[in-house]
Protein backbone atom coordinates (compact mmCIF):
# COMPACT_ATOMS: atom_id res chain seq x y z
CA UNK A 1 0.00 0.00 0.00
CA UNK A 2 2.82 2.46 0.80
CA UNK A 3 4.34 2.55 -2.71
CA UNK A 4 0.84 3.22 -4.05
CA UNK A 5 0.47 6.13 -1.62
CA UNK A 6 3.77 7.63 -2.78
CA UNK A 7 2.80 7.17 -6.43
CA UNK A 8 -0.47 9.00 -5.80
CA UNK A 9 1.30 11.88 -4.03
CA UNK A 10 3.84 12.22 -6.85
CA UNK A 11 1.02 11.99 -9.42
CA UNK A 12 -0.87 14.76 -7.59
CA UNK A 13 2.21 16.98 -7.63
CA UNK A 14 3.21 16.25 -11.23
CA UNK A 15 -0.33 16.42 -12.54
CA UNK A 16 -0.76 19.90 -11.15
CA UNK A 17 1.68 21.36 -13.67
CA UNK A 18 -0.65 20.16 -16.44
CA UNK A 19 -3.70 21.43 -14.52
CA UNK A 20 -1.96 24.76 -13.89
CA UNK A 21 -1.11 25.08 -17.57
CA UNK A 22 -4.64 24.24 -18.72
CA UNK A 23 -6.38 26.55 -16.22
CA UNK A 24 -3.93 29.38 -16.89
CA UNK A 25 -4.18 29.02 -20.67
CA UNK A 26 -7.84 28.22 -21.18
CA UNK A 27 -9.55 29.87 -18.19
CA UNK A 28 -7.30 32.69 -16.93
CA UNK A 29 -6.47 33.76 -20.48
CA UNK A 30 -9.89 32.72 -21.71
CA UNK A 31 -13.33 33.49 -20.28
CA UNK A 32 -12.01 34.77 -16.91
CA UNK A 33 -9.17 36.86 -18.31
CA UNK A 34 -10.62 40.07 -16.85
CA UNK A 35 -9.96 38.66 -13.36
CA UNK A 36 -6.46 37.42 -14.17
CA UNK A 37 -5.21 40.60 -15.82
CA UNK A 38 -5.12 42.22 -12.38
CA UNK A 39 -2.13 39.96 -11.70
CA UNK A 40 -0.40 41.08 -14.88
CA UNK A 41 -0.93 44.73 -13.93
CA UNK A 42 0.11 44.32 -10.28
CA UNK A 43 2.89 41.74 -10.64
CA UNK A 44 5.69 44.19 -9.85
CA UNK A 45 4.11 45.48 -6.62
CA UNK A 46 5.78 44.48 -3.39
CA UNK A 47 3.89 41.66 -1.70
CA UNK A 48 3.38 43.67 1.51
CA UNK A 49 1.92 46.57 -0.48
CA UNK A 50 -0.56 44.49 -2.42
CA UNK A 51 -4.21 44.52 -1.58
CA UNK A 52 -6.65 41.83 -2.66
CA UNK A 53 -7.18 41.79 -6.40
CA UNK A 54 -9.64 39.99 -8.71
CA UNK A 55 -6.99 37.37 -9.62
CA UNK A 56 -7.05 36.16 -6.00
CA UNK A 57 -10.21 34.21 -6.83
CA UNK A 58 -8.07 31.57 -8.55
CA UNK A 59 -5.97 30.43 -5.57
CA UNK A 60 -9.14 30.52 -3.47
CA UNK A 61 -10.87 28.26 -6.00
CA UNK A 62 -7.91 25.84 -6.05
CA UNK A 63 -7.95 25.80 -2.25
CA UNK A 64 -11.66 25.01 -2.18
CA UNK A 65 -11.11 22.06 -4.54
CA UNK A 66 -8.29 20.74 -2.34
CA UNK A 67 -10.36 21.11 0.84
CA UNK A 68 -13.26 19.31 -0.86
CA UNK A 69 -10.90 16.55 -2.00
CA UNK A 70 -9.57 16.06 1.54
CA UNK A 71 -13.08 16.07 2.97
CA UNK A 72 -14.22 13.43 0.48
CA UNK A 73 -11.11 11.32 1.10
CA UNK A 74 -11.61 11.40 4.86
CA UNK A 75 -15.38 10.93 4.88
CA UNK A 76 -16.45 8.69 2.03
CA UNK A 77 -15.62 4.99 2.20
CA UNK A 78 -13.44 3.78 -0.63
CA UNK A 79 -12.13 7.23 -1.53
CA UNK A 80 -9.27 7.39 0.95
CA UNK A 81 -6.86 7.25 -2.00
CA UNK A 82 -7.73 10.91 -2.59
CA UNK A 83 -5.76 11.88 0.53
CA UNK A 84 -2.24 11.18 -0.80
CA UNK A 85 -3.26 12.57 -4.19
CA UNK A 86 -4.30 15.87 -2.60
CA UNK A 87 -1.19 15.89 -0.40
CA UNK A 88 0.76 16.03 -3.67
CA UNK A 89 -1.51 18.79 -4.94
CA UNK A 90 -0.96 20.73 -1.70
CA UNK A 91 2.83 20.36 -1.92
CA UNK A 92 2.64 21.64 -5.50
CA UNK A 93 0.66 24.66 -4.26
CA UNK A 94 3.34 25.42 -1.68
CA UNK A 95 6.14 25.08 -4.23
CA UNK A 96 4.18 27.18 -6.72
CA UNK A 97 3.68 29.96 -4.17
CA UNK A 98 7.34 30.00 -3.13
CA UNK A 99 8.62 29.92 -6.71
CA UNK A 100 6.04 32.29 -8.23
CA UNK A 101 5.76 34.87 -5.46
CA UNK A 102 9.17 34.46 -3.86
CA UNK A 103 11.59 33.72 -6.66
CA UNK A 104 9.94 34.94 -9.86
CA UNK A 105 8.24 38.09 -8.57
CA UNK A 106 10.72 38.68 -5.75
CA UNK A 107 8.07 39.29 -3.10
CA UNK A 108 10.13 37.45 -0.51
CA UNK A 109 13.14 39.72 -0.07
CA UNK A 110 15.77 37.05 0.62
CA UNK A 111 14.70 35.12 -2.50
CA UNK A 112 14.60 38.18 -4.75
CA UNK A 113 18.23 38.06 -5.82
CA UNK A 114 18.57 34.35 -6.46
CA UNK A 115 21.41 33.89 -8.93
CA UNK A 116 20.75 30.25 -9.68
CA UNK A 117 20.40 29.37 -13.33
CA UNK A 118 17.06 27.68 -12.74
CA UNK A 119 15.58 30.63 -10.82
CA UNK A 120 16.75 33.08 -13.48
CA UNK A 121 15.40 30.87 -16.25
CA UNK A 122 11.99 30.57 -14.55
CA UNK A 123 11.86 34.33 -14.04
CA UNK A 124 12.81 34.99 -17.67
CA UNK A 125 10.11 32.62 -18.93
CA UNK A 126 7.49 34.17 -16.65
CA UNK A 127 8.44 37.68 -17.68
CA UNK A 128 8.08 36.62 -21.33
CA UNK A 129 4.55 35.51 -20.46
CA UNK A 130 3.77 38.82 -18.76
CA UNK A 131 5.26 40.79 -21.64
CA UNK A 132 3.56 38.89 -24.50
CA UNK A 133 0.48 37.61 -22.65
CA UNK A 134 1.15 34.19 -24.22
CA UNK A 135 3.38 31.14 -23.72
CA UNK A 136 4.56 29.87 -21.36
CA UNK A 137 1.43 29.29 -19.32
CA UNK A 138 3.04 26.56 -17.21
CA UNK A 139 5.12 27.60 -14.25
CA UNK A 140 7.61 24.98 -13.06
CA UNK A 141 8.40 23.58 -16.53
CA UNK A 142 7.88 26.54 -18.87
CA UNK A 143 10.47 25.30 -21.36
CA UNK A 144 8.10 22.55 -22.47
CA UNK A 145 5.95 25.05 -24.34
CA UNK A 146 8.32 27.94 -25.11
CA UNK A 147 9.32 27.84 -28.75
CA UNK A 148 12.54 29.77 -28.40
CA UNK A 149 13.51 30.00 -24.75
CA UNK A 150 17.08 31.05 -25.56
CA UNK A 151 15.95 34.06 -27.60
CA UNK A 152 13.50 35.10 -24.90
CA UNK A 153 16.30 34.69 -22.37
CA UNK A 154 18.53 37.12 -24.26
CA UNK A 155 15.78 39.75 -24.75
CA UNK A 156 14.91 40.00 -21.09
CA UNK A 157 17.35 41.32 -18.52
CA UNK A 158 17.69 39.98 -14.98
CA UNK A 159 14.53 38.81 -13.22
CA UNK A 160 12.42 41.31 -11.29
N, C-alpha and C positions, 0 to 999 in steps of 0.2 A: 504493500500500500504506500509506503514512503516514497519510492521512486515516482509513483504516479502523482503524488502530491507535489513533488518538486517539478515534474513535467508540467503540471497545471499552472504552477506559479510562474515558471519561465514562459509558458505559452501566454499567460495573462500579460506579462511584461512585454514580450516581443510583439504580441498582437496589437498592443496599444499604439505602436508606431504606425501601423496600417490604419487603425481607427482614427488616430490623430490626423493623419494625412487626409483621409476621406472626409472627415468632418470639417477640417480646415478648408479643403479645396471645394467641396460641394455644398457645404452649409454656410460656413463663415464667409466664403467668397462667392456665395450663391444667394439663396433667398434671405439669409439673415446678415448680409454684408453691412447693412446700415449699423447694426450693433457692433460688428467687429472692427469697423473702420475707426472707432474711438481708440482702439489699441494702436493702430498705425499712426494716428495723430499724436497720441500721448506717450509713445514708446520711449522717448528720450527723457521724460520727466523723472526726477528722483523718486524712488519708491515711497519715501516718507512724505513727499509732497503730493502724491497722487490721492485723489478722492475717488470714490466709486465711479465707474464708468459703465456704459451699456455693455461693453465686451465682457464684463464680470459675470454676466448671465451664463456664459459657457462653462467656466470652472464650477459654478454652482450646479449646473445641469449634470456635469460629469460626476460631481460628488453625490448628487441625489441617486444617480444610477448605481454607484458603488454601494451606497448605504442600502439601497433596495436589494442589491445582490447579496450583501452580507445578511440582511434580514431573512431573505428567502433561504439562503444556505443554512442558517441557524435554525429556522423554524419549520421548514417543510421536509418531511421524511424523503430520503432518496436524493436530495439536492445538496447534500453536504459538500460535494465536489466543487460547488461554487466558491467555497471559502478560500481554498488555495488559489483559485483562479483570480479572485478579487484581491487577494494579498498581492499578487503580481501586478495587477492593475494599480493598486495603491502605491506600490514601490515605484512604478513608472511615473505616477503623478508627482511623487516627491522628487524624483530625478529631473523630471520635466521642469518643475518649479525652480529647482536649484540652477539648472543649466540655463533655462530661458530668462528668468528674472535676475539671477545672480551673475552668471557668466556672460551671457549674450547682451543683456541690457545693462549690466553693471549696477544693478540696484542694491547689491550687497557689496559694500565698499571694499572689503578685503579680497573679493573675487574679481573686481572690476579690471584689474591690470594683469590678468592671467596671461602669461607669455607662452603657454603651451601651444603647440601646433594645432592640436585638436580644438582647443577653445577658440583660437583665432579663426580656424577654418569654419567652425559652427557660427561664429559671429559674422563672418564674411557672407556666408550663405544666407543667414537670416536678414542681414542688411540688404542683400540683393532682392530678397522677397519684399521687404518694406519699400525699397526703391521702385521696383517694377510692378508690384502688386500681383506677382505670378510665382512660378516655381522658385525655390522649393517650398512646398507646403508642409512637408515632413519636418521634424525637428532634430531628432538624434542621428538620423542617417540622411541628411539632405542631399548627399552626393548621388544617391540612387536615382534622383529625378532631375538633377541639374545637368543641362546639356554640356555646358562648357564651364565647369567650376574653376578651372585655372584662369580663364579670361576674367571671370567675375572677381576672382581673388586679386588680380592685378589692378582692376578698376577701382576697388574700394580700399581705402586706407585702413589703418588699425581699427579694431572694433571699438564701439562706443563704450 
